């Protein structure tokens, strides 16, 4: 599964709009896994990801615990994806979430 982070625009960071984004994301083939005050986390099968975004999921290599900041997630940078047209009024960005370092 490919983990995604969906960031809403400031003016759409409300419970109603977060639920709207979760519903649209699900209709697009994403499986919402959580949400916060400003974002929705989701996961996607690789085939559905390629179909929606027109590309293979970018690989983000993990960092070893000694090379990163304490408490930082793994990976060097996030991979920004094109926001599907239906989400553009609500969503600022979608990124592939970097892998986490497990201690």
VOBA-1610 file (N, C-alpha, C; in pm, whole numbers, padded with zeros to 5 digits, always signed):
BEGIN
Unk+00084-00118+00000Unk+00000+00000+00000Unk+00089+00125+00000Unk+00038+00229-00062Unk+00108+00357-00069Unk+00039+00453+00027Unk+00114+00510+00118Unk+00058+00602+00217Unk+00061+00744+00165Unk-00052+00813+00180Unk-00067+00949+00130Unk-00106+01044+00242Unk-00067+01169+00227Unk-00109+01278+00315Unk-00178+01383+00229Unk-00300+01417+00265Unk-00381+01513+00190Unk-00399+01637+00278Unk-00343+01750+00235Unk-00348+01874+00313Unk-00456+01966+00257Unk-00548+02006+00343Unk-00656+02096+00302Unk-00610+02242+00311Unk-00671+02328+00227Unk-00648+02472+00237Unk-00697+02520+00374Unk-00636+02627+00424Unk-00673+02682+00556Unk-00824+02703+00570Unk-00886+02760+00470Unk-01029+02793+00480Unk-01120+02670+00474Unk-01064+02554+00446Unk-01144+02431+00439Unk-01107+02331+00549Unk-01040+02379+00651Unk-01000+02292+00762Unk-01109+02287+00868Unk-01223+02236+00827Unk-01338+02221+00916Unk-01379+02073+00916Unk-01448+02030+01020Unk-01493+01890+01022Unk-01576+01852+00899Unk-01662+01943+00853Unk-01746+01913+00737Unk-01663+01895+00610Unk-01566+01984+00588Unk-01483+01972+00468Unk-01387+01853+00477Unk-01339+01823+00595Unk-01254+01704+00611Unk-01334+01579+00575Unk-01458+01572+00619Unk-01543+01457+00583Unk-01571+01453+00433Unk-01589+01570+00372Unk-01611+01577+00228Unk-01488+01523+00154Unk-01368+01565+00196Unk-01245+01517+00134Unk-01230+01367+00154Unk-01261+01317+00272Unk-01254+01172+00298Unk-01345+01097+00200Unk-01466+01146+00179Unk-01560+01081+00087Unk-01512+01083-00057Unk-01461+01199-00101Unk-01410+01210-00238Unk-01288+01120-00256Unk-01199+01121-00157Unk-01079+01037-00164Unk-01118+00889-00177Unk-01215+00848-00101Unk-01261+00709-00108Unk-01318+00678-00246Unk-01394+00770-00302Unk-01451+00750-00436Unk-01341+00742-00542Unk-01225+00804-00516Unk-01113+00802-00610Unk-01024+00678-00593Unk-01058+00592-00498Unk-00980+00469-00478Unk-00885+00473-00361Unk-00888+00579-00283Unk-00804+00588-00164Unk-00883+00531-00045Unk-00810+00480+00052Unk-00873+00433+00175Unk-00829+00526+00288Unk-00917+00619+00330Unk-00880+00708+00439Unk-00848+00627+00565Unk-00737+00663+00630Unk-00694+00591+00749Unk-00694+00679+00874Unk-00711+00808+00856Unk-00713+00899+00969Unk-00726+01041+00921Unk-00753+01131+01015Unk-00760+01272+00981Unk-00727+01354+01105Unk-00684+01476+01079Unk-00653+01570+01186Unk-00726+01699+01161Unk-00675+01807+01213Unk-00738+01937+01195Unk-00716+01994+01056Unk-00611+01950+00987Unk-00575+02009+00859Unk-00553+01909+00747Unk-00555+01781+00779Unk-00519+01682+00677Unk-00595+01551+00692Unk-00586+01474+00585Unk-00642+01339+00582Unk-00529+01245+00542Unk-00514+01136+00613Unk-00419+01032+00576Unk-00496+00924+00503Unk-00433+00865+00402Unk-00500+00760+00324Unk-00394+00664+00271Unk-00441+00550+00225Unk-00353+00455+00158Unk-00419+00410+00030Unk-00337+00364-00063Unk-00384+00325-00196Unk-00307+00205-00246Unk-00374+00120-00321Unk-00308+00010-00390Unk-00224+00070-00504Unk-00110+00010-00536Unk-00025+00065-00644Unk-00097+00081-00778Unk-00180-00014-00817Unk-00251-00003-00945Unk-00347+00114-00948Unk-00421+00134-00841Unk-00514+00247-00832Unk-00437+00379-00830Unk-00321+00379-00763Unk-00236+00499-00758Unk-00192+00537-00898Unk-00142+00441-00974Unk-00095+00468-01111Unk-00209+00517-01199Unk-00327+00458-01182Unk-00443+00498-01262Unk-00484+00643-01230Unk-00485+00679-01104Unk-00528+00813-01065Unk-00424+00920-01095Unk-00298+00894-01063Unk-00195+00996-01075Unk-00111+00985-01202Unk-00130+00878-01281Unk-00058+00864-01407Unk+00090+00840-01391Unk+00131+00786-01278Unk+00272+00756-01253Unk+00283+00649-01146Unk+00399+00584-01144Unk+00426+00489-01036Unk+00458+00569-00911Unk+00433+00507-00798Unk+00462+00573-00672Unk+00612+00600-00661Unk+00650+00722-00631Unk+00793+00750-00613Unk+00845+00679-00490Unk+00967+00631-00497Unk+01026+00563-00383Unk+01101+00664-00299Unk+01076+00659-00171Unk+01146+00746-00077Unk+01228+00656+00013Unk+01361+00660+00001Unk+01443+00572+00083Unk+01435+00607+00231Unk+01444+00506+00314Unk+01445+00529+00458Unk+01580+00580+00501Unk+01579+00658+00609Unk+01704+00701+00670Unk+01728+00613+00792Unk+01849+00599+00828Unk+01879+00529+00952Unk+01854+00625+01067Unk+01824+00575+01186Unk+01796+00665+01298Unk+01907+00763+01328Unk+02032+00727+01302Unk+02143+00816+01336Unk+02159+00933+01241Unk+02097+00930+01122Unk+02117+01039+01027Unk+02003+01140+01027Unk+01900+01116+01104Unk+01787+01208+01103Unk+01772+01280+01235Unk+01685+01376+01235Unk+01652+01448+01357Unk+01572+01358+01448Unk+01589+01373+01577Unk+01511+01294+01672Unk+01363+01321+01651Unk+01286+01216+01635Unk+01143+01229+01616Unk+01099+01254+01474Unk+01192+01272+01380Unk+01155+01299+01241Unk+01119+01168+01171Unk+01034+01178+01072Unk+00999+01059+00993Unk+01114+01027+00899Unk+01113+00905+00844Unk+01218+00864+00750Unk+01200+00929+00615Unk+01295+00906+00526Unk+01287+00961+00391Unk+01349+01099+00385Unk+01395+01135+00269Unk+01463+01263+00252Unk+01366+01378+00227Unk+01263+01355+00149Unk+01166+01460+00122Unk+01035+01396+00081Unk+00928+01473+00088Unk+00800+01416+00046Unk+00785+01432-00104Unk+00703+01349-00159Unk+00683+01348-00304Unk+00546+01408-00334Unk+00546+01529-00388Unk+00422+01602-00417Unk+00359+01544-00543Unk+00228+01523-00537Unk+00151+01468-00648Unk+00055+01572-00702Unk+00009+01555-00826Unk-00094+01646-00877Unk-00226+01621-00803Unk-00294+01728-00767Unk-00422+01715-00698Unk-00530+01690-00804Unk-00606+01580-00792Unk-00714+01555-00888Unk-00812+01673-00892Unk-00862+01701-01010Unk-00948+01819-01032Unk-01062+01830-00931Unk-01126+01719-00899Unk-01240+01721-00807Unk-01201+01767-00666Unk-01074+01749-00629Unk-01028+01790-00496Unk-00964+01929-00494Unk-00935+01986-00610Unk-00862+02112-00616Unk-00925+02227-00538Unk-01058+02241-00530Unk-01113+02351-00450Unk-01087+02338-00300Unk-01062+02216-00251Unk-01048+02192-00108Unk-00905+02161-00064Unk-00826+02103-00155Unk-00698+02045-00118Unk-00581+02124-00173Unk-00488+02158-00084Unk-00367+02231-00120Unk-00263+02139-00182Unk-00244+02021-00122Unk-00143+01929-00174Unk-00171+01786-00132Unk-00116+01694-00212Unk-00117+01551-00179Unk+00028+01505-00193Unk+00076+01436-00091Unk+00212+01385-00095Unk+00214+01238-00057Unk+00315+01169-00108Unk+00341+01033-00064Unk+00412+01047+00070Unk+00355+00985+00172Unk+00413+00995+00305Unk+00545+00919+00311Unk+00649+00980+00369Unk+00776+00909+00380Unk+00764+00795+00482Unk+00846+00693+00468Unk+00841+00583+00565Unk+00888+00632+00703Unk+00836+00568+00806Unk+00876+00602+00941Unk+00990+00513+00986Unk+01066+00563+01078Unk+01173+00483+01137Unk+01115+00412+01258Unk+01126+00282+01260Unk+01076+00205+01373Unk+01193+00170+01464Unk+01179+00205+01591Unk+01287+00178+01687Unk+01265+00046+01754
//
